[in-house]
Amino acid sequence: MLKELSPNAEQLKVKLLNFMEEYVYPNEKVYEDQLNEAESRWLIPPIIEELKARAKDENLWNLFLDDTKYGQGLSNYEYAQLCEIMGRSLIAPEVFNCNPPDTGNMEVFIKYGTEEQKKQWLEPLLSGEIRSCFSMTEIGVASSDATNIEGSIVRDGDEYVINAKKWWTSGALDPRCKVAIVMGKTDPNAEKHKQQSMILVPFDTPGVEVKRHLPVFGYDHAPHGHAEVHYNNVRVPVSNILLGEGRGFEIAQGRLGPGRIHHCMRAIGAAERAIDLLCKRANERVAFGSKLADKDVIREIIAESRIEIEQARLLTLHAAHKIDIEGAKAARKEIAMIKIVAPRVSLNVIDRAIQLFGGAGVTEDFPLAAHWANARTLRIVDGPDQVHLRDIGKFELREQSKKELVVVTE
């Protein structure tokens, strides 16, 4: 049985659904038109700031934070259900200041930042005045294993010197991006998981070079974008280190748990948008003498889609609830499971909708193609499927061994 939402969470859910219908969906095309009509696609469409201001006024802001000092104090389980609603639109997460990588970075500042770091970077992020980026992934190594990171962070007196070549740094092209969290090695000779550190790099620091833009299946994701960024002898004060030397892997793990819930619930939201569009199209479109909705094959794909969505949602909410009760470490298997299931389900449902729409499904007239590209990328983001499958198998074998030991002991 699903756990009931608190009165506050239920009220926010209703407000959010209404806000999406009244302001977000109608302005998706306005957003795209403003982006296309601007002198550069890397300028911020005015409508997004208008929607952000309205969301703030309606107290639909920083919903992802479970700390009432900074946000609404929702549990992971509660926020997951709001996150799904936002996932139905590609512009919605930013409207409510719930967009990655800023959400993860804000959580890092709250958990691990000093008071000075919070004042300088967290406060403007919380208010939506600036954006940030996260530089971990590197070109030459399998970055799904953070211990492979080769970028260096070397202390030189009162400064650290950073040399690293990073890519898939999301948000680096956004003109509002003011700070990067960079992961590199401070001590290559230390214990395997204590070689890495994270450090704050103001994005206007000399030596920070945005080398190129990286499109995703042809989508530029402007004005946010993804970039290859080089840090060439970048010098920052020693006070910019997060938590301390050798704590980077620890921070990375702490950042990923709730973030994967967010990714998965947004993917489920995209699937819900796809099935809505699929059903509407099926009821409107006539082929071979009858509406598509009257054909058994179409009803079958609708049924398959609904079954998969419900399964993925329940599994993800279960993982979120376990994080709330036992912590992210105890929920590692469940988190790995949803990271595989949610993108796969989202891709399945969106693909069926595209098939039903035919040629229209791969155009920009409908959001299906863009949602599909996002869902496909999610099978790589935060670790590829194969890494999570390996971990699930390992956890399962360990749990089965414990059961056998209990039986033998008894």
N, C-alpha and C positions, 0 to 999 in steps of 0.2 A: 504494500500500500504506500502511495506517495505521501510524504510528510506535508502537512498543511503549511502554507506560508503564514508568516506573522502578519498582523493587521497592517503594519507599515509597508511590508513588502507587497502585499496584495493591493494596497492602494497605489503604490508606485507602478505596479504592473498594469493596472487599469489606465492610469495617467499616461504611461508610456505607449500603450496600444493606441490610445486616442491621439497622442501627439504624432505618432507615425502616420496615421491615416490623414490627419488634418494638415500636417506640415512637411513631413519627410518625403513620402511617396510623391506628392504633387510637385515637389521641388527638385526631384532627381534630374529631370530634363533641364530645368533652369540652371542647375549646377553644371551640367555638361555643356550647355549653350554658352554660359559665361566663360567656362574654361576654354572652349574652342574659339570664342570671339576675342579673347584677350590678346595683347601683343605677344605674350609668351604663355605657354601652358604651365609654366612654373610660377605663375602669379596666383594668389589665393582668390577664388571666386567670392564675390561679396556676399552671396546668399549663405555661405557656410557660417560666416561670422554673425549674420542675422539670426540664423537658426540656433547657434550656440547661445546667443544672448537670450533668446526666448526660452531655451531649455533651462538656463540658469534661473530665469525668473520663475519658472514652474517647479524649481527644486529637483529637476531631473539631471543631476550633475554629479560627477564622480561616484557613480553608483557602485562601482567595482570595489571600493575600499570598505573593508570590514571594521575600520576604526572610526568611531563617531566623531573624533576630533577632526578628521579630514573628509569623511564621506558620510554615507547613510547608515553605516554599521550593519550591512547585510552579510549574512553568511554566504559561503561559496555556493551552497545549495540554492539559496534565494536569488543571488545575483545571476546564477546560471540561467534561470528562467527569463530574466530580463535581457541577458546577453543574447539569448536565442532570438528574441524579438528584434533586437538591433541588427542581428545578422541577416535579416531579410532585405536590408538595403546596404549598398556598398558605401554610402555616405553617412549612415546613421551613427556608427561608433564615435566618429569625431564630434558629431553634433552634441553628444552627451559627455564628451571628454573621457571616453572609455575606449580609446583607440590604441592599438599597439604601434610601436614599442613603448609608447609613453606610459601605458598602464604598468607594464613590468618595471620600467625605470623608476616610476614614482614609488612602487612598492619597495624597490631596492633602497631608495633614499630614506623611506620611512623606517625600514628594518635595520639598515646598516650605516646610514649617513650621519655625519656630525651635525650639530646644531647650525654651524656656519654653512655647511653644504646644503642643508634643508632650506635655510633662508635664501641662499643665492639661487638654487635651482628648483627645489621642490615647490616652493610657494608660487612662482610664475607658471610652473607646469600645472599645478592644481587649479589655477585660475584660467588656464587655457591661453595664456599670453604668448607662450613659446612652445616649441616642439623640441624633441630630443631624438637621439639615435643610439643604437647598440652595436658596437663593432666587436664581433667575436669570430665570425666565419672567415676562413682564409682560403686562398685559391689553391695552394699547393698541398694541402693536407685534408684528411677526412675529419672535418670539424664537428661531426656528430659525436666524436670523442674529444672532449675539451682538453684532455691531456696531450693531444697532438699539437696544440697551438704553438706556433713558432715565434710570433711577435715578441719583442723584448721590451722590458721596462727596467731600466738600469738607474740606480741611484747615483747622483753626482752632487755631493754636498747637500744643499738645501733644495735640490730639484731632482725630478726623475726625467730621464731621457727616453723617449718612446720611438721605436722603429718597428713598423708593422705594415703589412700589405693586407688589407681586409676587403672583402666584398660582400654583397647582399646586406649592406648597411642601409636598412630601410629608413627613409626619412631624411637622409643626408642631403637630398636635393631641395628639400623644403626651405624656402627663404626664412621661415621662422625657427629653423633648427639652430639652437644655440649651444648645445653641449652633447658630447658623446661619452658613453661609458665604454671604455676600451679594455679588452682582456689581453694580457700578455704574460710572459714569464719573467719573474723577478729573480728566480734561483733555479736554473736548469738541473742543478745537482741535488735538489731537495727531494723528499719523498714524492712519489708520482703525483699525488693529488694536492700537494702543497707547493708546487712550483709556480702556479699561476696566481696572478693578482688582477684586480680591476682598479682602474684609475679614471678620474674625470678629466676630460679634455675640452675646454671651451672651444667651440668650433672655429673661432677666428684666430686661434693660436698659430703663429708662424710654423710652417712645416706641415700643416694639415692640407692635403691636396685631394680634391674630388677628381678622380681620373676619368670616370665615364659613367654614363647612365646604363642601367641594366633592365631592359624590358622583360616582361614575363608573358610568354606566348604572344608577343607583339603588343601587349598592353603596357603603357608607360607609367600608369598609376600616378600621373601628375595630379596636383602639384607636390605630391609626397615623394613618390619614386623610390628606387633602390639604386645603390651606387657602389662602385669600387672606390675605396678611400685608402690613400697611403698616408702614413704618419712618418714623416722624414725628420729625424732628429728633433722631434717635438719636445719642448721643455715645459714642464708644469711644476708648481710647488709641491713639496713633499706632502703638504696637507691635503692634496687632491686624491691621495690613495683612499680606497674604500675599505674600511674595517681593519686593514693591515696587510702586510706582505704575506703571501701564501694563502690568502683566504678567498681567492677568485673562484675556485671550483665550488667551494661551499656556497658562495653567493649565487653562482649560476644555478645550482640545484635548488636553492631556495626560491629563485625567480621563476622556475619552470612549472612547478606544480599547479598553482591556480591559473597560470597563463594557458596551460593546455586545456583546462576546462573551458576557458574563454574561447579559444580557437574552435573547439569541438562544438560548443553550443552555437556559435555563429554559423558553423557549417550546417548544423541542423536547421537553423533559421533560413539559410539559403535554400535548403531542400524544401522547406515549407513554402517558401515563395514560389519555387518551381512547381510544386504540386498544385498550388492555387492557380498558376498560369495554365498549367496542363489541363485542369478541369474546365476552366473558363474556355479555353480554346476548343476542347472536345465538345462542349455544348454549343459553340457558335459555328464550328466548321462542318460543312457538308461535303461528303465524298462518296461516290458510287451509290447515290440515291438515298443516303441517310446521314444523320449527324454522326460524327465520330464517337460521341458518347454512347451511341446505341450499339456499337460494335463490340463483340466479346473481347477481341484482342486488346482494345483500348481499356476496357473495364479491368482486364487482367493486369495491365501495367500500372493502373491507378491503385489497385489493391496491393500489388507488390510494393509499390512506393510507400503506401501508408503503413504497411507492416514493418518495413525497414526503418522508417522514421521513428515509429514508436519504440522499437527495440533499441535504436541508437540513443534516443532521448533517455529512456529508463536507465541504460547502462551508464550514461554520462552523469545523470543526477545521482545515481548510486555512488559514483566515484567522488562527486562533489560533497556528498553527505559524509563519506568516509574521511575525507580531508578535514571536514569540520569537527568530526568526533575524535579521530585518531591521529590526524596530522598527515602531511603529504608523504612522509617517508613510509608510513604504514599502508598508504594507498598506492604505492608504486605500481603494483600489478594492474589495478583498476585504471590508473591513469594511462598506462601503456596500452591497455585494451581499447580505451575510447579513442586514443590517438590513431589507432588503426581503423576502428569501426566507423567513426563519424565521417571522416573524409571519403571513405569508400561508399557509404550510404549516400552522402551528398552528391558524389559523382554519378552514382547509379540513377538517382531521381532526376537530377538535372539533365543527364544524357537522354533519359526517356522523354523529358519535356522537349528537348531540342529536336528529337526525332519526330515528335508529334507536330512541332511547328514547321518542320521542313526547312526550306531555305531561310525563312524568317528567323529561325532559332539561332543561326550563326551570325546574324547581323547585330548591329548596335541598336536596332529598333526595340529590342527586348533585353533584359539584364541577364539572360541565361548564359550566353557565351562568357561574359565576364565572371559570373559566379562559378562557372565550370573551371575557368583558368585558376581562380583562387583556390578552389577545392583540390584541384590536381597538385598545385604547389604545396598544399598542406600535407601531402603524403611525404614531403621531404623536410619541411620546416620543423624545427625542434626534434630532429632525428628522423631518419627514414623508417619506413615500415619494418624493414629487416632488423633494425636495432631493437625495436620494441618487441617484435616477435621473439627474438633471441631472449630478451629479458623475461617475457611472459613464460616461455618454456622453462627457463631457469627457476623462476619463482614456483611454477607448478611442480617441477620435479622435487624441489626442496620441501614443499608442503606435503607432497605424497610420501616422501621419506619420513617425515615427522609422524604421519599417520601410521605407517608401518612400524615405526619404533614404539608407538603407543600400544599397538596390538601385541607386539612381541613382549613388551614389558608386562602387560596385563596377563 
